[in-house]
Amino acid sequence: MAFETIIYEVAEQILTITLNRPDKLNAFNGVMQRELIDAFDAADQDDNVRAIIVTGAGRAFCAGADLSSGADTFDGDARRGPVRRLADGRVDYSDPLIRDGGGQVTLRIFKCLKPVIAAVNGPAVGIGVTMQLAMDIRIASEAARFGFVFSQRGIVPEAASSWFLPRIVGISQALEWCYTGRVFPAQEALAGRLVSKVVPADELLPAARALAREIARKAAPVSVALIRQMMWRMLGADDPMEAHKVDSRGIYARGRSQDVREGVMSFLEKRAPDFKSKVSSDMPDYFPWWDEREYE
């Protein structure tokens, strides 16, 4: 697929999305926003994609928002025109123009049916780090740097990071990083549980690909899609009974599937499994369980 700000490559059933504005340290702009959403749409529709890696071209992962507009960078009225106003002159916050672009990307990643691995090759600040929070596993190069720099720019965390970040690293660590807005090294990200592994720069993509290949070759795609949504969505559940309800549906529906027969027999016969069910067409009838309107 042809894109302007990203590279989209599929090999060995692994999609690699490379943020590709190296001369701008892969700074995020409106085109990248739209193209990332399109890329995840395409990935969900392609049964040949079993796992996704996101990385950056050149020496950065993503240096944050493109600041080339200067002082007007975060002024929505200046960039897109005035938003709607209510009769009393107050802002109509239901106007779609107010929606945060980075948040639209992370919400699309959140809904993805494929596992997503961030291979953080260099600096990742602002949206460059918050976009990673909706990804499942983050592996960092020793050259990576991270920064939730919003307080130093006079704005607030975006891309739904006030939901994701405390769930990943805990509220105290999330607040420290966001209050100070400082940029910190990969080892601090590892200690704070933002990333799961730090490796030398030349080992980053091989490590990410090895993990993606393990998922692609050994795991049933429909099971992985269900696991991804079960785990993320249970972060907001208020009682383990909600998990039990979904678990029970999954065990019943998947327990009768050809994939389960294949999974058991391949284990007993000591061979690699050959799962046939497709995410595009074979998701169980209770999916998506969080939106009952989907049953209509």
C-alpha positions in Angstrom: 0.0 0.0 0.0 1.2 3.5 -0.8 1.4 6.1 1.9 3.0 9.5 2.3 4.1 9.4 6.0 4.4 5.7 6.8 5.7 2.6 5.2 3.4 -0.5 5.2 5.1 -3.8 4.6 3.9 -7.4 5.2 6.3 -10.3 5.3 6.0 -13.7 7.1 2.5 -12.7 8.1 3.9 -9.7 10.1 2.9 -6.2 9.2 5.6 -3.6 9.9 4.4 0.0 10.0 7.3 2.4 9.9 6.7 6.1 10.7 8.5 7.7 7.8 9.3 11.4 8.1 12.9 10.9 9.1 13.9 14.4 8.2 11.3 15.6 10.7 12.2 12.9 13.3 8.9 11.3 12.2 6.9 14.2 13.7 3.1 13.5 13.8 0.8 15.5 11.6 -2.7 15.2 10.2 -1.6 13.1 7.2 0.1 10.6 9.5 -3.0 10.5 11.7 -5.2 9.5 8.8 -2.7 7.1 7.4 -2.2 5.2 10.7 -5.9 4.8 11.0 -6.1 3.5 7.4 -3.2 1.1 8.1 -4.9 -0.5 11.1 -8.2 -0.7 9.1 -6.3 -2.6 6.4 -4.5 -4.8 8.8 -7.8 -5.9 10.5 -9.2 -6.8 7.1 -6.2 -8.8 6.0 -6.1 -12.4 7.3 -2.5 -12.7 6.2 -1.5 -10.2 8.9 -1.1 -12.1 12.2 0.9 -9.5 14.1 1.9 -5.8 13.8 5.2 -4.0 14.5 5.3 -0.2 14.7 8.7 1.5 14.5 10.3 4.7 13.2 12.6 5.5 10.2 16.0 7.0 10.9 17.1 7.9 14.4 13.7 8.7 16.0 10.5 6.8 16.7 8.4 10.0 16.8 9.4 13.4 18.1 5.8 14.3 18.9 3.5 16.7 17.1 4.9 18.6 14.1 5.6 22.1 15.6 6.1 23.8 12.2 3.0 25.9 12.8 4.7 27.6 15.7 2.6 29.1 18.4 -0.6 28.0 16.6 0.4 24.3 16.6 -2.2 23.4 19.2 -4.8 26.1 18.4 -7.6 24.2 16.7 -9.4 27.3 15.6 -6.3 28.7 13.9 -5.6 25.4 12.1 -9.1 24.2 11.2 -11.3 27.2 11.6 -13.7 28.1 14.4 -15.7 25.4 16.1 -19.4 25.5 16.8 -20.7 27.8 19.5 -23.8 27.5 21.6 -26.4 30.2 21.8 -24.8 31.7 24.8 -21.4 31.9 23.1 -19.8 28.9 24.9 -18.0 26.3 22.9 -20.0 23.4 21.7 -17.7 20.6 22.8 -19.7 18.0 20.8 -18.3 19.5 17.6 -16.3 16.7 15.9 -13.6 19.3 15.1 -12.7 19.4 18.7 -11.7 15.7 18.8 -8.0 15.1 19.5 -6.3 13.5 16.4 -3.9 11.5 18.5 -6.8 10.1 20.4 -8.5 9.0 17.2 -5.3 7.0 16.4 -5.0 5.3 19.8 -8.7 4.4 19.9 -8.3 2.7 16.5 -5.3 0.8 17.8 -7.3 -0.1 20.9 -10.0 -1.7 18.7 -7.5 -3.6 16.6 -7.9 -7.4 16.3 -4.2 -8.1 15.8 -1.4 -8.0 18.5 0.6 -4.8 18.2 4.3 -4.5 19.2 6.1 -1.1 19.4 9.8 -1.3 18.5 11.0 2.0 19.9 14.2 2.9 18.0 14.8 6.4 19.3 13.2 9.5 20.9 9.5 9.1 21.5 7.8 12.2 23.1 4.3 13.6 23.2 2.1 11.7 20.8 5.3 9.7 19.9 4.9 7.9 23.3 1.2 8.2 23.9 0.4 6.4 20.6 2.4 3.5 22.0 0.2 3.1 25.0 -2.6 1.4 23.0 -0.1 -1.1 21.7 0.4 -4.4 23.6 4.1 -4.8 24.0 6.8 -2.1 23.9 10.5 -3.0 23.2 13.0 -0.2 23.4 16.4 0.3 21.9 19.1 1.6 24.2 18.9 4.8 22.2 15.2 5.3 23.0 14.1 8.3 25.0 10.6 9.0 26.3 8.8 12.1 27.4 5.2 13.0 28.4 6.1 16.6 27.8 2.6 18.2 27.9 3.0 20.3 31.0 6.1 21.9 29.6 4.1 22.9 26.5 1.2 24.3 28.5 -1.3 21.6 27.3 -2.5 18.3 28.8 -1.9 14.6 28.0 -3.8 13.5 24.9 -4.4 10.4 22.9 -6.5 9.0 25.8 -3.2 8.6 27.7 -4.9 9.6 31.0 -6.8 6.2 30.7 -3.9 4.1 29.3 -0.8 5.3 31.2 -1.9 4.8 34.8 -3.1 1.3 33.9 0.2 0.4 32.5 2.7 2.0 35.0 0.5 2.9 38.0 -0.9 6.3 39.0 2.2 7.5 40.9 4.6 6.9 38.1 2.2 8.3 35.5 1.8 11.5 37.5 5.5 11.9 38.1 6.3 11.7 34.4 3.4 13.9 33.3 3.9 16.5 36.1 7.6 17.0 35.3 7.3 16.6 31.5 10.9 15.5 31.5 12.5 13.3 28.9 13.9 10.0 30.4 16.1 7.2 29.1 15.1 3.6 28.1 16.3 2.1 31.4 14.0 4.4 33.4 11.1 3.4 31.1 12.0 -0.3 31.8 12.1 0.3 35.6 8.8 2.1 35.4 7.2 -0.8 33.4 6.5 1.4 30.4 8.6 -1.0 28.2 9.1 -4.7 28.7 12.7 -5.0 27.4 15.6 -2.8 26.4 18.0 -4.1 23.8 21.0 -2.8 21.8 19.9 -0.8 18.7 20.9 -3.6 16.2 18.9 -6.1 18.1 15.6 -4.1 18.3 13.8 -5.2 15.1 15.1 -8.8 15.3 13.7 -9.0 18.8 10.4 -7.6 17.8 10.2 -9.8 14.8 11.0 -12.9 16.8 8.2 -12.2 19.1 5.8 -11.5 16.2 6.8 -14.7 14.4 6.1 -16.7 17.6 2.6 -15.3 17.7 2.0 -15.7 13.9 3.2 -19.3 13.8 1.8 -20.8 17.0 -1.3 -18.9 18.0 -4.9 -19.2 16.6 -5.7 -15.7 15.1 -9.3 -15.7 16.4 -8.1 -16.6 19.9 -5.5 -13.8 19.8 -8.1 -11.3 18.6 -10.4 -12.3 21.5 -7.6 -12.3 24.1 -6.6 -8.8 23.0 -10.0 -7.4 23.5 -10.8 -9.4 26.7 -7.6 -8.2 28.4 -7.9 -4.5 27.4 -11.6 -4.2 28.1 -11.5 -5.9 31.4 -9.2 -3.1 32.7 -12.4 -1.1 33.0 -14.6 -3.8 34.5 -15.8 -3.2 38.1 -16.2 -6.9 39.1 -14.5 -10.2 38.1 -18.0 -11.5 37.3 -17.8 -9.4 34.1 -14.7 -11.3 33.1 -16.4 -14.6 34.0 -19.3 -13.8 31.7 -17.1 -13.2 28.8 -14.7 -16.1 29.6 -17.7 -18.4 29.7 -19.0 -17.3 26.3 -15.5 -17.7 24.8 -14.8 -21.1 26.3 -18.2 -22.4 25.0 -18.0 -20.9 21.5 -14.3 -21.6 20.9 -14.6 -25.1 22.6 -16.8 -26.3 19.7 -14.6 -24.8 17.0 -12.3 -26.5 14.5 -9.5 -24.5 15.8 -9.7 -26.1 19.2 -9.8 -29.6 17.7 -6.7 -28.6 15.7 -5.0 -27.2 18.7 -5.5 -30.3 20.8 -4.6 -32.8 18.1 -1.5 -30.9 17.0 -0.3 -31.0 20.6 -1.0 -34.7 20.9 0.6 -35.5 17.6 3.6 -33.3 18.4 3.3 -31.1 15.2 2.8 -27.5 14.4 -0.9 -26.4 14.4 -2.6 -25.2 11.2 -5.4 -22.9 12.4 -8.0 -22.2 9.7 -10.4 -19.8 11.3 -10.2 -16.2 10.1 -10.6 -13.0 12.0 -12.4 -11.5 9.0 -15.1 -14.0 8.9 -15.1 -16.4 11.9 -15.4 -14.4 15.0 -17.9 -15.9 17.4 -21.5 -14.7 17.5 -21.2 -13.0 20.9 -18.4 -10.7 19.6 -18.3 -7.7 20.2 -19.9 -8.3 23.6 -19.3 -4.8 24.9 -21.7 -3.3 22.4 -25.0 -5.1 22.4 -26.2 -2.9 19.4 -23.9 -5.0 17.3 -26.4 -7.9 17.6 -29.1 -5.9 15.9 
